[in-house]
Amino acid sequence: MREPKNNGSDWTEEFKEELGGMAKEGLNHPSTKPVLTGAAIGAAAGLLLPVVSWPVGLIAGASFALYQRIKK
């Protein structure tokens, strides 16, 4: 597990690095599969909940999974 840069204070840089790595490496990047899983779970929850649509659930699930990866 890697140490957060700047004691975790600048998460936006880590967010950009993760997204860039995921875009370049595709499914070979360690964050891609957990983020896709979070997106699928969010989309399924969006289908089941009457107030939230599946695209909102998909984005929320992917965002939460990516946040969890960066937070570590």
Rosetta silent file (secondary structure, phi, psi, omega in degrees, C-alpha in Angstrom):
SEQUENCE: MREPKNNGSDWTEEFKEELGGMAKEGLNHPSTKPVLTGAAIGAAAGLLLPVVSWPVGLIAGASFALYQRIKK
SCORE:     score description
SCORE:     0.000 S_00000001
   1 L     0.000  139.407 -176.999    0.000    0.000    0.000 S_00000001
   2 L   -93.328  155.094  178.500    1.360    3.436   -0.860 S_00000001
   3 L   -82.335  140.270  176.856    1.585    6.420    1.439 S_00000001
   4 L   -65.573  142.555  177.748   -0.624    9.428    0.624 S_00000001
   5 H   -75.533  148.086  178.346    1.272   12.365   -0.763 S_00000001
   6 H    53.286   37.163 -179.099    1.393   15.559    1.313 S_00000001
   7 H    56.398   29.192  176.638   -0.098   13.658    4.262 S_00000001
   8 H    79.761    9.026 -174.798   -3.305   13.206    2.296 S_00000001
   9 L   -80.421  -26.437 -177.426   -4.038   16.924    2.050 S_00000001
  10 L  -112.266   75.497 -176.700   -4.017   17.176   -1.760 S_00000001
  11 H   -74.492  -18.470 -179.483   -6.374   14.427   -2.867 S_00000001
  12 H   -66.540  -36.388  177.436   -7.150   16.160   -6.172 S_00000001
  13 H   -66.592  -41.485  177.823   -3.681   15.343   -7.510 S_00000001
  14 H   -65.389  -36.991  177.401   -4.065   11.722   -6.486 S_00000001
  15 H   -60.900  -46.343  178.961   -7.511   11.687   -8.127 S_00000001
  16 H   -62.835  -42.182  179.697   -6.014   12.969  -11.394 S_00000001
  17 H   -63.512  -42.903  179.398   -3.185   10.421  -11.236 S_00000001
  18 H   -63.825  -46.620  179.511   -5.615    7.540  -10.638 S_00000001
  19 H   -63.207  -41.572  177.651   -7.900    8.585  -13.481 S_00000001
  20 H   -62.911  -42.721  177.956   -4.939    9.070  -15.809 S_00000001
  21 H   -64.718  -40.353  178.556   -3.547    5.678  -14.874 S_00000001
  22 H   -66.281  -37.833  179.747   -6.902    4.021  -15.382 S_00000001
  23 H   -68.556  -38.496 -178.389   -7.276    5.699  -18.785 S_00000001
  24 H   -77.146  -43.797 -172.687   -3.783    4.617  -19.920 S_00000001
  25 H   -93.310  -15.658  179.725   -3.652    1.108  -18.488 S_00000001
  26 H    65.019 -134.246 -177.675   -7.306    0.119  -18.797 S_00000001
  27 H   -71.215  -10.752  177.889   -8.218   -3.080  -16.951 S_00000001
  28 H   -78.178  -15.202  179.317   -4.571   -3.651  -16.025 S_00000001
  29 L   -76.040  138.607 -176.456   -4.673   -0.738  -13.572 S_00000001
  30 L   -64.445  -20.336 -178.694   -5.367   -1.847   -9.986 S_00000001
  31 L   -89.683  -15.662 -172.779   -8.149    0.731   -9.495 S_00000001
  32 H   -63.906  -49.869 -175.883  -10.170   -0.058  -12.611 S_00000001
  33 H   -64.621  -44.359  177.281  -11.941   -3.205  -11.438 S_00000001
  34 H   -63.665  -36.075  179.461  -13.035   -1.841   -8.018 S_00000001
  35 H   -68.947  -40.747  176.853  -14.308    1.358   -9.651 S_00000001
  36 H   -65.418  -37.252  176.683  -16.244   -0.602  -12.287 S_00000001
  37 H   -64.154  -44.233  177.194  -17.694   -2.802   -9.548 S_00000001
  38 H   -61.674  -37.803  178.301  -18.763    0.288   -7.602 S_00000001
  39 H   -65.200  -41.832  179.791  -20.351    1.706  -10.749 S_00000001
  40 H   -66.103  -41.845  178.140  -22.311   -1.506  -11.320 S_00000001
  41 H   -64.526  -42.468  177.928  -23.523   -1.624   -7.723 S_00000001
  42 H   -63.319  -40.408  178.566  -24.526    2.038   -7.908 S_00000001
  43 H   -65.567  -40.906  177.870  -26.400    1.509  -11.164 S_00000001
  44 H   -63.946  -41.263  177.350  -28.260   -1.486   -9.700 S_00000001
  45 H   -64.737  -37.264  178.400  -29.179    0.561   -6.638 S_00000001
  46 H   -64.297  -32.103  177.144  -30.346    3.354   -8.929 S_00000001
  47 H   -70.397  -33.837 -176.175  -32.686    0.930  -10.695 S_00000001
  48 H   -83.473  -30.395 -177.425  -34.198   -0.186   -7.402 S_00000001
  49 L   -86.977  132.416 -175.482  -34.609    3.209   -5.752 S_00000001
  50 L   -71.235  -25.361 -175.212  -37.530    5.279   -7.016 S_00000001
  51 L   -86.746  -29.777 -173.850  -35.861    8.681   -6.515 S_00000001
  52 L  -104.715  134.526  176.087  -32.471    7.902   -8.082 S_00000001
  53 L   -89.429  166.872 -176.545  -32.018    6.908  -11.726 S_00000001
  54 H   -64.871  -34.737  178.179  -29.395    4.389  -12.855 S_00000001
  55 H   -65.498  -36.742  178.038  -26.994    6.998  -14.340 S_00000001
  56 H   -66.077  -42.658  177.534  -26.920    8.885  -11.036 S_00000001
  57 H   -63.173  -40.215  178.972  -26.345    5.611   -9.179 S_00000001
  58 H   -61.338  -47.998 -179.534  -23.600    4.628  -11.615 S_00000001
  59 H   -65.539  -42.379  179.888  -21.741    7.909  -11.137 S_00000001
  60 H   -64.463  -43.113  179.735  -22.214    7.845   -7.374 S_00000001
  61 H   -64.727  -43.435  178.957  -21.005    4.245   -7.102 S_00000001
  62 H   -66.025  -40.701  179.698  -17.948    4.848   -9.272 S_00000001
  63 H   -64.175  -43.274 -179.989  -17.110    8.060   -7.399 S_00000001
  64 H   -64.522  -43.552  179.778  -17.385    6.366   -4.026 S_00000001
  65 H   -63.964  -40.781  178.486  -15.213    3.436   -5.113 S_00000001
  66 H   -66.389  -40.014  177.167  -12.566    5.780   -6.533 S_00000001
  67 H   -60.858  -42.926  178.903  -12.630    7.852   -3.343 S_00000001
  68 H   -62.697  -36.237  178.046  -12.098    4.691   -1.298 S_00000001
  69 H   -68.046  -40.458 -178.249   -9.104    3.768   -3.468 S_00000001
  70 H   -72.743  -36.962 -176.727   -7.521    7.217   -3.114 S_00000001
  71 H   -62.883  -29.738 -176.841   -8.217    7.437    0.592 S_00000001
  72 L   -62.779    0.000    0.000   -6.149    4.304    1.315 S_00000001
